[in-house]
Amino acid sequence: MKKLLIIAFIFCYSLKGFTQDYNDLGNFKFETLESYKTAEPKVLEAANYLFENPSNIAELKRVNAIRYIINWMQGTPDYTFEISSEATDLAKGNSDLLSLYMAAMTKVVLDNPDIVLTNKEIYDRSEELLISYCAKPENSIKPSRKIKKLMKSQ
């Protein structure tokens, strides 16, 4: 019984540490140009987290992941991100969809570090990720009209 309590304590403590990690992630400040490069694995992990989990689960964790990704996107010297009118049409005023689109762009470039992608290629691959995510009802996100149209055409 004593061992069970010790294990339960350690488990709860480790969960608290993990939660704190994501809280800190949302407030992380990139100090140097090098810090953007060293953060890439964590940024990719955050983007993957968003696409691997439903939108209505652990909302604070999702918000912190999105904030971290956006902060990284704004300052990274290695990549330039363009949010075109096609992208805004894809999200159509839905901040959740736009945030996921931005995470998708990040995921696309970080999943392909050895390939120089054009803005069109980044858009196309990001659109595919977003459509795939919205197509799964268990992800609990309402697709825009444009995404619904694209889902039907596939």
Helices and strands as residue ranges (DSSP letters): H 2-26, H 33-52, H 59-75, H 85-91, H 95-111, H 119-134, G 137-139, H 145-153
